[in-house]
């Protein structure tokens, strides 16, 4: 992760830009009187919630048809055939 030091005055002036950079993955170190004071960094991305059934009616019935024999051979590999 990349880290950049910014003094407090510049941080106040360009806060929105710094937020965008932090959101993009950059770590911003805020300095006061030349000494590291605080860190602005991105939050962990939220894990999307699963919603069972959200694709109902959006998947063609063909999706559930058996694969053609040539595709099955590729899928199972030579070892999978008896």
Phi and psi in radians as a Rosetta constraint file:
Dihedral C 1 N 2 CA 2 C 2 CIRCULARHARMONIC -1.370 0.35
Dihedral N 2 CA 2 C 2 N 3 CIRCULARHARMONIC 2.516 0.35
Dihedral C 2 N 3 CA 3 C 3 CIRCULARHARMONIC -2.239 0.35
Dihedral N 3 CA 3 C 3 N 4 CIRCULARHARMONIC 2.393 0.35
Dihedral C 3 N 4 CA 4 C 4 CIRCULARHARMONIC -2.280 0.35
Dihedral N 4 CA 4 C 4 N 5 CIRCULARHARMONIC 2.387 0.35
Dihedral C 4 N 5 CA 5 C 5 CIRCULARHARMONIC -1.677 0.35
Dihedral N 5 CA 5 C 5 N 6 CIRCULARHARMONIC 2.353 0.35
Dihedral C 5 N 6 CA 6 C 6 CIRCULARHARMONIC -2.376 0.35
Dihedral N 6 CA 6 C 6 N 7 CIRCULARHARMONIC 2.362 0.35
Dihedral C 6 N 7 CA 7 C 7 CIRCULARHARMONIC -1.338 0.35
Dihedral N 7 CA 7 C 7 N 8 CIRCULARHARMONIC 2.789 0.35
Dihedral C 7 N 8 CA 8 C 8 CIRCULARHARMONIC -1.040 0.35
Dihedral N 8 CA 8 C 8 N 9 CIRCULARHARMONIC -0.717 0.35
Dihedral C 8 N 9 CA 9 C 9 CIRCULARHARMONIC -1.063 0.35
Dihedral N 9 CA 9 C 9 N 10 CIRCULARHARMONIC -0.823 0.35
Dihedral C 9 N 10 CA 10 C 10 CIRCULARHARMONIC -1.134 0.35
Dihedral N 10 CA 10 C 10 N 11 CIRCULARHARMONIC -0.612 0.35
Dihedral C 10 N 11 CA 11 C 11 CIRCULARHARMONIC -1.119 0.35
Dihedral N 11 CA 11 C 11 N 12 CIRCULARHARMONIC -0.714 0.35
Dihedral C 11 N 12 CA 12 C 12 CIRCULARHARMONIC -1.149 0.35
Dihedral N 12 CA 12 C 12 N 13 CIRCULARHARMONIC -0.658 0.35
Dihedral C 12 N 13 CA 13 C 13 CIRCULARHARMONIC -1.222 0.35
Dihedral N 13 CA 13 C 13 N 14 CIRCULARHARMONIC -0.649 0.35
Dihedral C 13 N 14 CA 14 C 14 CIRCULARHARMONIC -2.078 0.35
Dihedral N 14 CA 14 C 14 N 15 CIRCULARHARMONIC 0.603 0.35
Dihedral C 14 N 15 CA 15 C 15 CIRCULARHARMONIC -0.995 0.35
Dihedral N 15 CA 15 C 15 N 16 CIRCULARHARMONIC -0.776 0.35
Dihedral C 15 N 16 CA 16 C 16 CIRCULARHARMONIC -1.075 0.35
Dihedral N 16 CA 16 C 16 N 17 CIRCULARHARMONIC -0.741 0.35
Dihedral C 16 N 17 CA 17 C 17 CIRCULARHARMONIC -1.120 0.35
Dihedral N 17 CA 17 C 17 N 18 CIRCULARHARMONIC -0.718 0.35
Dihedral C 17 N 18 CA 18 C 18 CIRCULARHARMONIC -1.133 0.35
Dihedral N 18 CA 18 C 18 N 19 CIRCULARHARMONIC -0.666 0.35
Dihedral C 18 N 19 CA 19 C 19 CIRCULARHARMONIC -1.081 0.35
Dihedral N 19 CA 19 C 19 N 20 CIRCULARHARMONIC -0.745 0.35
Dihedral C 19 N 20 CA 20 C 20 CIRCULARHARMONIC -1.083 0.35
Dihedral N 20 CA 20 C 20 N 21 CIRCULARHARMONIC -0.734 0.35
Dihedral C 20 N 21 CA 21 C 21 CIRCULARHARMONIC -1.145 0.35
Dihedral N 21 CA 21 C 21 N 22 CIRCULARHARMONIC -0.727 0.35
Dihedral C 21 N 22 CA 22 C 22 CIRCULARHARMONIC -1.131 0.35
Dihedral N 22 CA 22 C 22 N 23 CIRCULARHARMONIC -0.722 0.35
Dihedral C 22 N 23 CA 23 C 23 CIRCULARHARMONIC -1.080 0.35
Dihedral N 23 CA 23 C 23 N 24 CIRCULARHARMONIC -0.552 0.35
Dihedral C 23 N 24 CA 24 C 24 CIRCULARHARMONIC -1.370 0.35
Dihedral N 24 CA 24 C 24 N 25 CIRCULARHARMONIC -0.057 0.35
Dihedral C 24 N 25 CA 25 C 25 CIRCULARHARMONIC 2.011 0.35
Dihedral N 25 CA 25 C 25 N 26 CIRCULARHARMONIC -0.081 0.35
Dihedral C 25 N 26 CA 26 C 26 CIRCULARHARMONIC -1.455 0.35
Dihedral N 26 CA 26 C 26 N 27 CIRCULARHARMONIC 2.513 0.35
Dihedral C 26 N 27 CA 27 C 27 CIRCULARHARMONIC -1.720 0.35
Dihedral N 27 CA 27 C 27 N 28 CIRCULARHARMONIC 2.194 0.35
Dihedral C 27 N 28 CA 28 C 28 CIRCULARHARMONIC -1.914 0.35
Dihedral N 28 CA 28 C 28 N 29 CIRCULARHARMONIC 2.171 0.35
Dihedral C 28 N 29 CA 29 C 29 CIRCULARHARMONIC -1.748 0.35
Dihedral N 29 CA 29 C 29 N 30 CIRCULARHARMONIC 2.121 0.35
Dihedral C 29 N 30 CA 30 C 30 CIRCULARHARMONIC -1.555 0.35
Dihedral N 30 CA 30 C 30 N 31 CIRCULARHARMONIC 2.274 0.35
Dihedral C 30 N 31 CA 31 C 31 CIRCULARHARMONIC -2.017 0.35
Dihedral N 31 CA 31 C 31 N 32 CIRCULARHARMONIC 2.469 0.35
Dihedral C 31 N 32 CA 32 C 32 CIRCULARHARMONIC -2.154 0.35
Dihedral N 32 CA 32 C 32 N 33 CIRCULARHARMONIC 2.141 0.35
Dihedral C 32 N 33 CA 33 C 33 CIRCULARHARMONIC 0.998 0.35
Dihedral N 33 CA 33 C 33 N 34 CIRCULARHARMONIC 0.620 0.35
Dihedral C 33 N 34 CA 34 C 34 CIRCULARHARMONIC 1.398 0.35
Dihedral N 34 CA 34 C 34 N 35 CIRCULARHARMONIC 0.025 0.35
Dihedral C 34 N 35 CA 35 C 35 CIRCULARHARMONIC -1.968 0.35
Dihedral N 35 CA 35 C 35 N 36 CIRCULARHARMONIC 2.389 0.35
Dihedral C 35 N 36 CA 36 C 36 CIRCULARHARMONIC -0.950 0.35
Dihedral N 36 CA 36 C 36 N 37 CIRCULARHARMONIC 2.334 0.35
Dihedral C 36 N 37 CA 37 C 37 CIRCULARHARMONIC -2.164 0.35
Dihedral N 37 CA 37 C 37 N 38 CIRCULARHARMONIC -0.693 0.35
Dihedral C 37 N 38 CA 38 C 38 CIRCULARHARMONIC -2.713 0.35
Dihedral N 38 CA 38 C 38 N 39 CIRCULARHARMONIC 2.923 0.35
Dihedral C 38 N 39 CA 39 C 39 CIRCULARHARMONIC -2.228 0.35
Dihedral N 39 CA 39 C 39 N 40 CIRCULARHARMONIC 2.310 0.35
Dihedral C 39 N 40 CA 40 C 40 CIRCULARHARMONIC -1.926 0.35
Dihedral N 40 CA 40 C 40 N 41 CIRCULARHARMONIC 2.048 0.35
Dihedral C 40 N 41 CA 41 C 41 CIRCULARHARMONIC -2.505 0.35
Dihedral N 41 CA 41 C 41 N 42 CIRCULARHARMONIC 2.804 0.35
Dihedral C 41 N 42 CA 42 C 42 CIRCULARHARMONIC -1.252 0.35
Dihedral N 42 CA 42 C 42 N 43 CIRCULARHARMONIC 2.613 0.35
Dihedral C 42 N 43 CA 43 C 43 CIRCULARHARMONIC -1.378 0.35
Dihedral N 43 CA 43 C 43 N 44 CIRCULARHARMONIC 2.783 0.35
Dihedral C 43 N 44 CA 44 C 44 CIRCULARHARMONIC -1.167 0.35
Dihedral N 44 CA 44 C 44 N 45 CIRCULARHARMONIC 2.474 0.35
Dihedral C 44 N 45 CA 45 C 45 CIRCULARHARMONIC -1.149 0.35
Dihedral N 45 CA 45 C 45 N 46 CIRCULARHARMONIC 2.365 0.35
Dihedral C 45 N 46 CA 46 C 46 CIRCULARHARMONIC -1.155 0.35
Dihedral N 46 CA 46 C 46 N 47 CIRCULARHARMONIC 2.509 0.35
Dihedral C 46 N 47 CA 47 C 47 CIRCULARHARMONIC -1.378 0.35
Dihedral N 47 CA 47 C 47 N 48 CIRCULARHARMONIC 2.135 0.35
Dihedral C 47 N 48 CA 48 C 48 CIRCULARHARMONIC -1.104 0.35
Dihedral N 48 CA 48 C 48 N 49 CIRCULARHARMONIC 2.442 0.35
Dihedral C 48 N 49 CA 49 C 49 CIRCULARHARMONIC -1.366 0.35
Dihedral N 49 CA 49 C 49 N 50 CIRCULARHARMONIC 2.382 0.35
Dihedral C 49 N 50 CA 50 C 50 CIRCULARHARMONIC -1.351 0.35
Dihedral N 50 CA 50 C 50 N 51 CIRCULARHARMONIC 2.451 0.35
Dihedral C 50 N 51 CA 51 C 51 CIRCULARHARMONIC -2.206 0.35
Dihedral N 51 CA 51 C 51 N 52 CIRCULARHARMONIC 1.594 0.35
Dihedral C 51 N 52 CA 52 C 52 CIRCULARHARMONIC -0.990 0.35
Dihedral N 52 CA 52 C 52 N 53 CIRCULARHARMONIC 2.416 0.35
Dihedral C 52 N 53 CA 53 C 53 CIRCULARHARMONIC 1.553 0.35
Dihedral N 53 CA 53 C 53 N 54 CIRCULARHARMONIC 0.029 0.35
Dihedral C 53 N 54 CA 54 C 54 CIRCULARHARMONIC -1.235 0.35
Dihedral N 54 CA 54 C 54 N 55 CIRCULARHARMONIC -0.295 0.35
Dihedral C 54 N 55 CA 55 C 55 CIRCULARHARMONIC -1.744 0.35
Dihedral N 55 CA 55 C 55 N 56 CIRCULARHARMONIC 0.113 0.35
Dihedral C 55 N 56 CA 56 C 56 CIRCULARHARMONIC -1.023 0.35
Dihedral N 56 CA 56 C 56 N 57 CIRCULARHARMONIC 2.238 0.35
Dihedral C 56 N 57 CA 57 C 57 CIRCULARHARMONIC 1.464 0.35
Dihedral N 57 CA 57 C 57 N 58 CIRCULARHARMONIC -0.056 0.35
Dihedral C 57 N 58 CA 58 C 58 CIRCULARHARMONIC -1.880 0.35
Dihedral N 58 CA 58 C 58 N 59 CIRCULARHARMONIC -0.070 0.35
Dihedral C 58 N 59 CA 59 C 59 CIRCULARHARMONIC -1.866 0.35
Dihedral N 59 CA 59 C 59 N 60 CIRCULARHARMONIC 2.221 0.35
Dihedral C 59 N 60 CA 60 C 60 CIRCULARHARMONIC -1.157 0.35
Dihedral N 60 CA 60 C 60 N 61 CIRCULARHARMONIC 2.613 0.35
Dihedral C 60 N 61 CA 61 C 61 CIRCULARHARMONIC -1.104 0.35
Dihedral N 61 CA 61 C 61 N 62 CIRCULARHARMONIC -0.460 0.35
Dihedral C 61 N 62 CA 62 C 62 CIRCULARHARMONIC -1.044 0.35
Dihedral N 62 CA 62 C 62 N 63 CIRCULARHARMONIC -0.475 0.35
Dihedral C 62 N 63 CA 63 C 63 CIRCULARHARMONIC -0.989 0.35
Dihedral N 63 CA 63 C 63 N 64 CIRCULARHARMONIC -0.577 0.35
Dihedral C 63 N 64 CA 64 C 64 CIRCULARHARMONIC -1.591 0.35
Dihedral N 64 CA 64 C 64 N 65 CIRCULARHARMONIC -0.054 0.35
Dihedral C 64 N 65 CA 65 C 65 CIRCULARHARMONIC -1.198 0.35
Dihedral N 65 CA 65 C 65 N 66 CIRCULARHARMONIC 2.611 0.35
Dihedral C 65 N 66 CA 66 C 66 CIRCULARHARMONIC -1.086 0.35
Dihedral N 66 CA 66 C 66 N 67 CIRCULARHARMONIC 2.636 0.35
Dihedral C 66 N 67 CA 67 C 67 CIRCULARHARMONIC -1.239 0.35
Dihedral N 67 CA 67 C 67 N 68 CIRCULARHARMONIC 2.612 0.35
Dihedral C 67 N 68 CA 68 C 68 CIRCULARHARMONIC -1.061 0.35
Dihedral N 68 CA 68 C 68 N 69 CIRCULARHARMONIC 2.701 0.35
Dihedral C 68 N 69 CA 69 C 69 CIRCULARHARMONIC -0.963 0.35
Dihedral N 69 CA 69 C 69 N 70 CIRCULARHARMONIC -0.714 0.35
Dihedral C 69 N 70 CA 70 C 70 CIRCULARHARMONIC -1.090 0.35
Dihedral N 70 CA 70 C 70 N 71 CIRCULARHARMONIC -0.675 0.35
Dihedral C 70 N 71 CA 71 C 71 CIRCULARHARMONIC -1.242 0.35
Dihedral N 71 CA 71 C 71 N 72 CIRCULARHARMONIC -0.624 0.35
Dihedral C 71 N 72 CA 72 C 72 CIRCULARHARMONIC -1.103 0.35
Dihedral N 72 CA 72 C 72 N 73 CIRCULARHARMONIC -0.693 0.35
Dihedral C 72 N 73 CA 73 C 73 CIRCULARHARMONIC -1.074 0.35
Dihedral N 73 CA 73 C 73 N 74 CIRCULARHARMONIC -0.772 0.35
Dihedral C 73 N 74 CA 74 C 74 CIRCULARHARMONIC -1.145 0.35
Dihedral N 74 CA 74 C 74 N 75 CIRCULARHARMONIC -0.690 0.35
Dihedral C 74 N 75 CA 75 C 75 CIRCULARHARMONIC -1.149 0.35
Dihedral N 75 CA 75 C 75 N 76 CIRCULARHARMONIC -0.825 0.35
Dihedral C 75 N 76 CA 76 C 76 CIRCULARHARMONIC -1.418 0.35
Dihedral N 76 CA 76 C 76 N 77 CIRCULARHARMONIC -0.403 0.35
Dihedral C 76 N 77 CA 77 C 77 CIRCULARHARMONIC 1.345 0.35
Dihedral N 77 CA 77 C 77 N 78 CIRCULARHARMONIC 2.925 0.35
Dihedral C 77 N 78 CA 78 C 78 CIRCULARHARMONIC -1.117 0.35
Dihedral N 78 CA 78 C 78 N 79 CIRCULARHARMONIC -0.553 0.35
Dihedral C 78 N 79 CA 79 C 79 CIRCULARHARMONIC -1.242 0.35
Dihedral N 79 CA 79 C 79 N 80 CIRCULARHARMONIC -0.472 0.35
Dihedral C 79 N 80 CA 80 C 80 CIRCULARHARMONIC -1.356 0.35
Dihedral N 80 CA 80 C 80 N 81 CIRCULARHARMONIC -0.234 0.35
Dihedral C 80 N 81 CA 81 C 81 CIRCULARHARMONIC -1.482 0.35
Dihedral N 81 CA 81 C 81 N 82 CIRCULARHARMONIC 2.448 0.35
